Amino acid sequence: MGAELVRGQNHPLPRTRLEILIAAEVPVLVAAALGDEGGRVHDGHRIAHPGAPVLPGVEVPRAAAAEHRLSADLGELSEAVHRVTVLLALPGSAARFGATAAPRATVTDADGTEIVRFTLAGLDAESAVVALELYRRQGGWKVRAVGQGYAEGLTALLADLGLPGAREMAEAMHEAGRLDAARATAPPKARPPEGGPVDYTHPGRQASRQPQPIAGDAAGWSMEERLYNQVWGMFEDLARSTAALRSAADFAAARLDRELDEALADPRARIGGAGDAARKTARAKHDELMGRAQAAHDRDLAQLTAEAEVVEAALPPAYARWGSPVWHRHRMPIELPQAVRLGDLHLPESASLRIPMLVRLPLERGLWVDSGATPADFTDSAERHRLALEVAVALAARLLAVHPVGEFSVEVIDPAGAGAGPLGVLTRTGALTGPPARGTAGVTQTLESLTRRVDLVRMAIGGGATEALPDGFDTARRLLMVNDFPQGFDDRALTRLRFLAEEGPAAGVHLLLVADRTDAGEYGSLLDPLWRSLTRLTPSPDDHFADPWVGHAWTFEPSLPPQGGAVLEQVLGVVSAARTKRK
């Protein structure tokens, strides 16, 4: 499978003989325009369209259809051709792309191996769109995902390419498509080609087909699974909508710079008011494109905000904010939930919209609450440590509350006793397996015990004899919370902690570290594998998470109980009461 592009992204083309597959829900007209270094098309003889489908190096279909296959041999193009613009247009004066599913474009080599794919999402009133550009770059060729639509139709698109007589050419192209339409054999609703691109919406999401957002409107066997998938679908939709906005901004800025340079490069434009008019026109086009891009993003944001409000109110305790009413009527679950909430994520373009950050259970990686300073954090060191420990305590309480009774326990290492205040809610409610371990001796004893436990479980699992574990062996998962790391740790303790971080999760031992990395600076790169093995969280907002789709930097905010409330005390009281009753 090739790379999936978003608007503005480019990708090198390893071959010059290509095929471009277009899949749409309704018949579309496809053409390819051959442009110079600035992308300008000097006459109609440089456009391959249904009335003239073959040009040197390019061949397009002869009629409007829902599926198309364009052929390109870039090596056959004239040296004067620096850009091949692939464009789509809808037949009919009232047609618009916003009324259909997003078209998809896939670029393959001549053997059918997929190189890139691009879904033209975010279109609304547009009836013509530039899908892709193939362009020369440093002796080779690259492809760029464009997705720039034109509400004024094909005439405006061709005029933007600099084509003289754009209106006449647009009419001729539409007429040629109509004349050959009878020979089109595409089905009324096309399916994407094998291995084709995914839609921008999350698989199984149906919110876009509903007049009002609905909680649990995603695929899944249970309501919990459907909500989990819906949250991740919202995360993905916001990532892609923001990528479209940012790509449009980059494209608009690049086009504005190019057109301003062209205006200044022409001596005739500097005489009289011609230059001012050209610059004014260029800026107006920039503002018009950005206005449409922002409007599309605002529509997406409004829909996702409405969906988030509905979904947030329906989340079960494991996924819900601490201020949710579900915590006031919390009861211990019978089964392990699918995931747990660590906090919220948001982007600068949509700061008011928070997407829950959910991670699967059981935890595959340890957690590290970073108590060090961040560029936007001006609190002193002691306050940062206190806030970081409060985040860790809230996470431990949540994990205890969402696991079935007796299947999860928490141990604490607090070498200097500096965390007595925030840890008090855990000790007062009896949520811990014992008092926090203190001093170097306490660190050593706790780590030895957990290391032996992990070794024993690993041997049992590796030998396929879990039933051979000693009688009375406690099979509950353990969370080891370490405060003020690396205080109280010697070299042997550090080795054991690294072992627990790497091997513990598979054996049911998980790590929750509260630390400022600079405090461990004396160990240099020795602890780098430890830091890399943990998921870093912060007690104050910090943009250090990247999504797996387009790589945005997301700002993380921890999930904390409301100030002045007693929700943690109440929830941990439920945990302790359930344990007592079970005994």
Summary of the structure (lengths in Angstrom):
residues: 583
radius of gyration: 29.8
end to end distance: 54.4
largest distance: 95.6
contacts: 1913
relative contact order: 0.09
helix: 41%
strand: 24%
